[in-house]
Amino acid sequence: MGVIKLTNIQVYAYHGCLVEEGKIGSDYRVDIAVKANLQPSAQSDQLSDTVDYVQINRIVKEEMAIRSKLLEHVAKRIIDRILDEIAIADQATVEVSKINPPIGGNVEQVTITMTLGRQ
């Protein structure tokens, strides 16, 4: 078993419950960790035998472009696509952070973390 991580994927998106958030948007950070058997790719040196992090980055950008009220909702969509599209992925952890959230205080970021595996 091994882990492939993508750290600090930066995206501008329009998530949130406030009407203003849907209009002006905000900066987001997404971190991904995917557990998979990396031994076949370690032996073969073939991209087809591993978790393609270019594909994960594309999934993140596509799902972040679809507005959600809650960060949990977008995180679940990202995980579902990773598990659906990457056959060797056994488990995925997604952290979605809203940078400088509009919560009436000086808060650097709010982060949700979600982990799901294959059933």
PAVO-314780 format. One line per field, with one value per residue: residue number from 1; residue in one letter; y, z, x of N, C-alpha, C, O, CB in turn. Coordinates in steps of 0.1 Angstrom, whole numbers, always signed. Glycine has a CB too. Example, Ala and Ser with C-alpha at 12.3 -4.5 7.8 and 13.67 -1.06 7.14 Angstrom:
2
drense c(1 | 2);
nufi c(a | s);
nnorth c(-57 | -22);
nup c(+78 | +71);
neast c(+132 | +128);
canorth c(-45 | -11);
caup c(+78 | +71);
caeast c(+123 | +137);
cnorth c(-33 | +0);
cup c(+78 | +79);
ceast c(+132 | +129);
onorth c(-33 | +11);
oup c(+85 | +80);
oeast c(+142 | +134);
cbnorth c(-45 | -6);
cbup c(+90 | +57);
cbeast c(+113 | +141);
***
This chain:
119
drense c(1 | 2 | 3 | 4 | 5 | 6 | 7 | 8 | 9 | 10 | 11 | 12 | 13 | 14 | 15 | 16 | 17 | 18 | 19 | 20 | 21 | 22 | 23 | 24 | 25 | 26 | 27 | 28 | 29 | 30 | 31 | 32 | 33 | 34 | 35 | 36 | 37 | 38 | 39 | 40 | 41 | 42 | 43 | 44 | 45 | 46 | 47 | 48 | 49 | 50 | 51 | 52 | 53 | 54 | 55 | 56 | 57 | 58 | 59 | 60 | 61 | 62 | 63 | 64 | 65 | 66 | 67 | 68 | 69 | 70 | 71 | 72 | 73 | 74 | 75 | 76 | 77 | 78 | 79 | 80 | 81 | 82 | 83 | 84 | 85 | 86 | 87 | 88 | 89 | 90 | 91 | 92 | 93 | 94 | 95 | 96 | 97 | 98 | 99 | 100 | 101 | 102 | 103 | 104 | 105 | 106 | 107 | 108 | 109 | 110 | 111 | 112 | 113 | 114 | 115 | 116 | 117 | 118 | 119);
nufi c(m | g | v | i | k | l | t | n | i | q | v | y | a | y | h | g | c | l | v | e | e | g | k | i | g | s | d | y | r | v | d | i | a | v | k | a | n | l | q | p | s | a | q | s | d | q | l | s | d | t | v | d | y | v | q | i | n | r | i | v | k | e | e | m | a | i | r | s | k | l | l | e | h | v | a | k | r | i | i | d | r | i | l | d | e | i | a | i | a | d | q | a | t | v | e | v | s | k | i | n | p | p | i | g | g | n | v | e | q | v | t | i | t | m | t | l | g | r | q);
nnorth c(-12 | +23 | +59 | +86 | +120 | +152 | +185 | +216 | +225 | +252 | +271 | +292 | +297 | +295 | +287 | +284 | +295 | +321 | +346 | +365 | +351 | +334 | +352 | +368 | +351 | +331 | +324 | +291 | +262 | +229 | +197 | +165 | +130 | +98 | +65 | +36 | +5 | +7 | -9 | -24 | -3 | +6 | -14 | -17 | +9 | +23 | +47 | +39 | +20 | +33 | +59 | +86 | +117 | +140 | +135 | +135 | +162 | +175 | +165 | +177 | +205 | +205 | +197 | +217 | +238 | +236 | +250 | +247 | +248 | +239 | +229 | +203 | +190 | +194 | +182 | +155 | +149 | +151 | +130 | +108 | +108 | +103 | +77 | +64 | +68 | +61 | +32 | +17 | +31 | +29 | +43 | +76 | +108 | +140 | +174 | +204 | +238 | +270 | +301 | +329 | +331 | +345 | +351 | +370 | +376 | +375 | +351 | +328 | +305 | +280 | +246 | +215 | +180 | +149 | +114 | +86 | +52 | +23 | +3);
nup c(+0 | -6 | -7 | -25 | -27 | -33 | -28 | -17 | -39 | -56 | -60 | -74 | -65 | -61 | -37 | -9 | +15 | +15 | -5 | -16 | -18 | -39 | -59 | -58 | -51 | -39 | -26 | -26 | -11 | -18 | -7 | -13 | -6 | -17 | -12 | -24 | -40 | -48 | -57 | -82 | -101 | -92 | -100 | -128 | -139 | -153 | -161 | -164 | -144 | -120 | -97 | -114 | -110 | -125 | -135 | -111 | -103 | -123 | -118 | -93 | -101 | -119 | -103 | -82 | -97 | -98 | -82 | -47 | -16 | +7 | +19 | +25 | +7 | -18 | -13 | -10 | -36 | -50 | -39 | -46 | -74 | -77 | -67 | -84 | -110 | -108 | -108 | -91 | -68 | -34 | -12 | -4 | +8 | +13 | +18 | +20 | +19 | +28 | +21 | +41 | +52 | +51 | +80 | +100 | +115 | +122 | +105 | +92 | +76 | +69 | +72 | +59 | +64 | +48 | +45 | +26 | +16 | -5 | -7);
neast c(+9 | +4 | +7 | -5 | -1 | -15 | -9 | -20 | -36 | -47 | -76 | -101 | -133 | -169 | -184 | -206 | -231 | -240 | -255 | -238 | -214 | -217 | -216 | -192 | -172 | -143 | -111 | -97 | -82 | -72 | -64 | -53 | -52 | -45 | -49 | -34 | -24 | +8 | +28 | +27 | +32 | +56 | +72 | +67 | +71 | +51 | +27 | +0 | -3 | -6 | -17 | -29 | -18 | -23 | -49 | -63 | -60 | -74 | -100 | -105 | -104 | -126 | -148 | -147 | -156 | -183 | -209 | -215 | -233 | -222 | -189 | -185 | -201 | -189 | -165 | -172 | -182 | -158 | -143 | -160 | -157 | -130 | -128 | -145 | -133 | -106 | -93 | -75 | -75 | -79 | -88 | -97 | -87 | -99 | -92 | -108 | -104 | -115 | -103 | -98 | -126 | -159 | -168 | -172 | -149 | -114 | -101 | -80 | -84 | -110 | -114 | -125 | -124 | -126 | -128 | -131 | -135 | -134 | -163);
canorth c(+0 | +35 | +71 | +97 | +133 | +165 | +195 | +230 | +229 | +265 | +272 | +302 | +291 | +302 | +280 | +291 | +297 | +335 | +350 | +372 | +341 | +330 | +363 | +373 | +339 | +331 | +315 | +278 | +252 | +215 | +188 | +151 | +118 | +86 | +52 | +25 | -4 | +13 | -19 | -26 | +8 | +7 | -25 | -15 | +22 | +27 | +55 | +32 | +12 | +41 | +70 | +97 | +129 | +150 | +133 | +140 | +177 | +178 | +162 | +188 | +217 | +204 | +197 | +230 | +248 | +234 | +256 | +240 | +256 | +233 | +223 | +188 | +185 | +194 | +172 | +142 | +148 | +149 | +116 | +99 | +107 | +96 | +63 | +59 | +69 | +56 | +18 | +12 | +39 | +21 | +52 | +90 | +118 | +153 | +186 | +216 | +250 | +283 | +310 | +341 | +330 | +356 | +347 | +380 | +376 | +373 | +337 | +325 | +295 | +270 | +234 | +203 | +168 | +138 | +102 | +75 | +41 | +14 | -6);
caup c(+0 | -7 | -7 | -34 | -22 | -40 | -17 | -20 | -52 | -54 | -69 | -71 | -67 | -56 | -27 | +3 | +17 | +13 | -19 | -21 | -21 | -52 | -69 | -58 | -50 | -29 | -28 | -19 | -11 | -18 | -5 | -16 | -4 | -23 | -8 | -34 | -41 | -57 | -60 | -96 | -108 | -88 | -108 | -142 | -143 | -162 | -156 | -164 | -132 | -108 | -96 | -122 | -103 | -134 | -135 | -98 | -103 | -132 | -111 | -83 | -107 | -124 | -92 | -75 | -105 | -96 | -69 | -36 | -4 | +18 | +15 | +26 | -5 | -29 | -10 | -13 | -51 | -55 | -35 | -54 | -88 | -76 | -65 | -96 | -122 | -106 | -103 | -81 | -55 | -23 | -2 | -7 | +18 | +7 | +26 | +13 | +28 | +23 | +26 | +46 | +51 | +56 | +92 | +110 | +124 | +115 | +104 | +80 | +67 | +74 | +65 | +62 | +60 | +46 | +41 | +22 | +9 | -13 | +1);
caeast c(+0 | +11 | -2 | -1 | -7 | -15 | -9 | -22 | -42 | -53 | -87 | -110 | -146 | -181 | -191 | -211 | -245 | -244 | -257 | -226 | -203 | -220 | -213 | -179 | -163 | -133 | -99 | -98 | -71 | -76 | -54 | -58 | -43 | -51 | -42 | -35 | -13 | +17 | +38 | +28 | +38 | +70 | +79 | +66 | +74 | +41 | +16 | -12 | -3 | -6 | -27 | -24 | -22 | -29 | -63 | -68 | -60 | -85 | -112 | -106 | -108 | -140 | -158 | -147 | -162 | -197 | -212 | -221 | -234 | -213 | -176 | -187 | -208 | -179 | -155 | -178 | -182 | -144 | -139 | -167 | -151 | -117 | -130 | -152 | -125 | -93 | -96 | -66 | -76 | -87 | -93 | -93 | -89 | -99 | -94 | -112 | -102 | -119 | -93 | -104 | -140 | -167 | -175 | -172 | -137 | -101 | -99 | -72 | -91 | -119 | -111 | -132 | -116 | -134 | -121 | -139 | -129 | -143 | -172);
cnorth c(+12 | +47 | +81 | +110 | +144 | +176 | +209 | +233 | +241 | +267 | +285 | +297 | +299 | +295 | +288 | +293 | +311 | +338 | +357 | +362 | +336 | +340 | +367 | +362 | +341 | +322 | +302 | +270 | +238 | +207 | +174 | +141 | +106 | +74 | +42 | +16 | +1 | +3 | -22 | -15 | +10 | -4 | -21 | -1 | +27 | +35 | +48 | +23 | +19 | +50 | +82 | +110 | +141 | +148 | +137 | +155 | +182 | +176 | +173 | +201 | +217 | +204 | +210 | +240 | +247 | +240 | +247 | +250 | +252 | +227 | +208 | +182 | +184 | +183 | +158 | +139 | +145 | +134 | +106 | +97 | +100 | +81 | +56 | +58 | +63 | +42 | +13 | +20 | +31 | +31 | +66 | +99 | +132 | +164 | +197 | +228 | +262 | +293 | +323 | +341 | +342 | +353 | +357 | +380 | +374 | +359 | +334 | +316 | +286 | +258 | +223 | +191 | +157 | +126 | +92 | +64 | +33 | +6 | -20);
cup c(+0 | -7 | -17 | -29 | -32 | -29 | -22 | -34 | -49 | -65 | -65 | -75 | -60 | -46 | -15 | +3 | +15 | -2 | -25 | -25 | -35 | -63 | -70 | -57 | -39 | -33 | -20 | -20 | -10 | -16 | -6 | -12 | -8 | -19 | -20 | -34 | -52 | -61 | -75 | -104 | -104 | -96 | -122 | -147 | -153 | -155 | -155 | -151 | -119 | -107 | -103 | -115 | -112 | -135 | -122 | -98 | -112 | -125 | -101 | -90 | -113 | -113 | -84 | -84 | -104 | -82 | -59 | -24 | +7 | +12 | +16 | +13 | -17 | -26 | -13 | -28 | -56 | -51 | -44 | -68 | -87 | -75 | -77 | -108 | -120 | -100 | -92 | -68 | -46 | -14 | -6 | +5 | +11 | +18 | +17 | +22 | +21 | +30 | +30 | +45 | +57 | +69 | +103 | +119 | +115 | +115 | +91 | +70 | +75 | +66 | +69 | +57 | +59 | +40 | +38 | +15 | +2 | -3 | -1);
ceast c(+9 | +1 | +4 | -8 | -5 | -18 | -11 | -26 | -50 | -64 | -95 | -124 | -157 | -190 | -195 | -226 | -250 | -245 | -244 | -215 | -205 | -217 | -199 | -168 | -152 | -122 | -101 | -85 | -77 | -64 | -60 | -47 | -51 | -43 | -45 | -23 | -3 | +28 | +39 | +35 | +53 | +78 | +79 | +71 | +64 | +30 | +3 | -14 | -4 | -17 | -22 | -28 | -26 | -44 | -70 | -70 | -72 | -98 | -115 | -111 | -122 | -150 | -158 | -154 | -178 | -201 | -219 | -223 | -224 | -200 | -177 | -192 | -197 | -169 | -160 | -179 | -168 | -140 | -147 | -161 | -138 | -119 | -137 | -142 | -111 | -94 | -87 | -67 | -85 | -94 | -88 | -96 | -89 | -101 | -97 | -111 | -107 | -110 | -101 | -119 | -148 | -175 | -175 | -160 | -125 | -97 | -91 | -79 | -100 | -116 | -120 | -124 | -126 | -126 | -132 | -131 | -139 | -151 | -169);
onorth c(+12 | +45 | +83 | +109 | +146 | +175 | +213 | +241 | +242 | +266 | +287 | +292 | +309 | +295 | +298 | +292 | +314 | +333 | +355 | +365 | +332 | +336 | +368 | +364 | +351 | +314 | +303 | +272 | +236 | +208 | +171 | +143 | +104 | +74 | +40 | +19 | +1 | +7 | -23 | -18 | +14 | -1 | -23 | +0 | +35 | +31 | +51 | +18 | +14 | +50 | +87 | +114 | +150 | +158 | +143 | +161 | +191 | +184 | +178 | +207 | +226 | +211 | +214 | +250 | +256 | +234 | +240 | +259 | +260 | +221 | +201 | +172 | +174 | +177 | +149 | +128 | +136 | +127 | +96 | +86 | +92 | +74 | +45 | +49 | +61 | +41 | +6 | +16 | +28 | +28 | +68 | +98 | +134 | +162 | +200 | +227 | +265 | +294 | +328 | +349 | +348 | +351 | +354 | +385 | +371 | +354 | +338 | +318 | +284 | +258 | +221 | +193 | +154 | +128 | +89 | +67 | +35 | +2 | -29);
oup c(+6 | -8 | -17 | -28 | -38 | -23 | -31 | -41 | -41 | -77 | -53 | -86 | -53 | -47 | -12 | -7 | +12 | -10 | -36 | -34 | -41 | -75 | -80 | -61 | -32 | -42 | -8 | -30 | -1 | -24 | -1 | -14 | -4 | -22 | -24 | -27 | -64 | -69 | -81 | -113 | -112 | -99 | -129 | -159 | -162 | -145 | -146 | -148 | -108 | -116 | -100 | -115 | -107 | -135 | -122 | -94 | -109 | -126 | -100 | -85 | -112 | -115 | -80 | -78 | -109 | -72 | -63 | -23 | +14 | +2 | +8 | +9 | -24 | -35 | -18 | -33 | -65 | -60 | -48 | -73 | -96 | -82 | -80 | -116 | -131 | -88 | -83 | -58 | -48 | -8 | -11 | +11 | +4 | +27 | +8 | +33 | +10 | +42 | +22 | +38 | +66 | +68 | +115 | +131 | +103 | +124 | +80 | +58 | +87 | +54 | +81 | +46 | +68 | +31 | +46 | +8 | +2 | +7 | +5);
oeast c(+20 | -11 | +16 | -21 | +5 | -28 | -3 | -20 | -59 | -61 | -96 | -126 | -154 | -202 | -189 | -233 | -261 | -238 | -240 | -207 | -195 | -216 | -193 | -157 | -152 | -123 | -106 | -77 | -85 | -54 | -71 | -35 | -62 | -31 | -56 | -13 | -6 | +37 | +49 | +43 | +61 | +90 | +89 | +74 | +68 | +25 | -5 | -25 | -3 | -26 | -11 | -40 | -32 | -52 | -81 | -80 | -78 | -107 | -126 | -121 | -130 | -160 | -169 | -159 | -185 | -196 | -228 | -215 | -219 | -200 | -170 | -188 | -197 | -164 | -152 | -176 | -166 | -134 | -141 | -160 | -134 | -112 | -135 | -143 | -105 | -96 | -92 | -61 | -96 | -104 | -77 | -107 | -79 | -109 | -89 | -118 | -103 | -109 | -109 | -125 | -143 | -187 | -177 | -162 | -126 | -90 | -96 | -79 | -98 | -117 | -123 | -117 | -134 | -118 | -140 | -122 | -151 | -146 | -175);
cbnorth c(+0 | +36 | +78 | +94 | +137 | +166 | +193 | +238 | +217 | +276 | +260 | +316 | +277 | +306 | +268 | +304 | +293 | +344 | +360 | +381 | +330 | +326 | +375 | +383 | +337 | +327 | +322 | +269 | +256 | +211 | +189 | +150 | +117 | +87 | +47 | +32 | -19 | +25 | -31 | -28 | +21 | +3 | -38 | -17 | +23 | +14 | +67 | +23 | +3 | +48 | +73 | +96 | +134 | +148 | +118 | +136 | +182 | +170 | +148 | +190 | +221 | +191 | +186 | +234 | +246 | +219 | +269 | +228 | +254 | +223 | +228 | +185 | +194 | +208 | +173 | +141 | +161 | +159 | +114 | +104 | +121 | +101 | +60 | +68 | +83 | +65 | +8 | +12 | +53 | +12 | +49 | +95 | +117 | +154 | +188 | +215 | +251 | +286 | +313 | +353 | +317 | +362 | +334 | +380 | +365 | +382 | +329 | +319 | +287 | +274 | +230 | +202 | +165 | +141 | +97 | +80 | +32 | +5 | -3);
cbup c(+12 | -19 | +7 | -49 | -8 | -52 | -8 | -17 | -57 | -55 | -69 | -80 | -62 | -68 | -22 | +4 | +31 | +20 | -20 | -9 | -10 | -53 | -66 | -47 | -63 | -15 | -25 | -24 | +0 | -30 | +9 | -31 | +12 | -38 | +5 | -48 | -45 | -51 | -53 | -102 | -105 | -73 | -105 | -146 | -148 | -169 | -165 | -176 | -132 | -106 | -81 | -136 | -95 | -148 | -137 | -86 | -109 | -145 | -104 | -76 | -118 | -132 | -82 | -73 | -120 | -98 | -71 | -31 | +2 | +26 | +24 | +38 | -9 | -31 | +5 | -8 | -58 | -48 | -20 | -56 | -93 | -64 | -52 | -100 | -125 | -98 | -115 | -85 | -59 | -16 | +13 | -20 | +30 | -3 | +35 | +6 | +32 | +26 | +16 | +38 | +58 | +45 | +97 | +117 | +134 | +121 | +105 | +84 | +59 | +75 | +67 | +56 | +69 | +36 | +51 | +13 | +19 | -23 | -1);
cbeast c(-10 | +21 | -3 | -4 | +0 | -25 | +3 | -9 | -51 | -43 | -96 | -107 | -146 | -189 | -183 | -204 | -249 | -234 | -269 | -221 | -203 | -234 | -222 | -177 | -156 | -139 | -86 | -110 | -60 | -85 | -47 | -61 | -39 | -53 | -47 | -36 | -18 | +23 | +36 | +14 | +31 | +71 | +72 | +51 | +88 | +35 | +15 | -14 | +9 | +7 | -30 | -31 | -9 | -22 | -65 | -60 | -47 | -84 | -111 | -93 | -98 | -141 | -155 | -133 | -158 | -201 | -220 | -213 | -249 | -220 | -165 | -196 | -219 | -173 | -151 | -193 | -187 | -134 | -143 | -182 | -149 | -109 | -139 | -163 | -124 | -84 | -95 | -52 | -83 | -77 | -88 | -100 | -79 | -111 | -81 | -126 | -87 | -135 | -82 | -99 | -145 | -176 | -170 | -185 | -138 | -90 | -112 | -58 | -81 | -134 | -97 | -147 | -105 | -146 | -111 | -151 | -121 | -135 | -186);
***
